[in-house]
């Protein structure tokens, strides 16, 4: 009997998240199509096994896992072009962002990743628009962030964004961020509401502000040698399954955002909605970064959004 193709998929959240459910849809699709030809296994949250969230990158690149996902910001040091999608206020709406990541911009960035990392990129999960939470005070304008130690993803663009806003950015992995938030050594963080609730940050941060300052996607990447060794029908089925999983996860993400916001309010936290003028203060504060980006990144990238 031919040995089945082992497909190990992993992430860094509990099985209840939209990302884990997306992985399960991929696995279920492959099992339904191929039965005993495939052996699908899951590691929902690598942090449960004392890995850092960022280690999903090498776990897939080295073939320990077959498929994973991670916020694109974690790859900016190796793939500088990804810094483009870390720019603040780059996208105005969810539909605009999705269209860009499913179109020319997503294809361009996937090619850049594959040029430098041992991956095959098959799609982009939605991490979505990010908001600010903190333990100190209500935030309505950049001046309210002055001196706050805020965790940011490992991205120079994101760090510079919050430095321009007056905060003290701290680049660190999710595992370190959770520990710092619990200990109070970090005053603030920025995340979609769903992540804030998934990792229990709302238990420590009373103040939340809807800023929509970044829109972040999570590439779905496979260990390229494994993927390319599969028969064509399995490769095609994986591509199709990922495409369905992206649409499925994005639908779930909308409900997750709504439910997470309700959970934050139910915990007695404050959620601040900015006025148009207040929001414009944030945009104006980071304008120098955008001006610099127009000289750093190819003009074609701006056309792709």
Secondary structure, DSSP 8 states (H G I E B T S, - for coil): ----EEEEEE-BS-TTSHHHHHHHHHHHHHHHHHGGGEEEEEESBGGGGT--GGGHHHHHHTTSSSEEEEEGGGGTTT-GGGGGGGSTT--SSHHHHHHHHHTHHHHHHHHHHHHHSSEEEEEEEEEEE-EEEESS---SSGGGGTT-EEEE-S-HHHHHHHHHTT-EEEE--HHHHHHHHHHTS--EEEE-HHHHHHTTGGGT--EEEE----EEEEEEEEEHHHHHHS-HHHHHHHHHHHHHHHHHHHHHHHHHHHHHHHHHHHTT-EEEE--HHHHHHHHHHTHHHHHHHHHHS-HHHHHT-
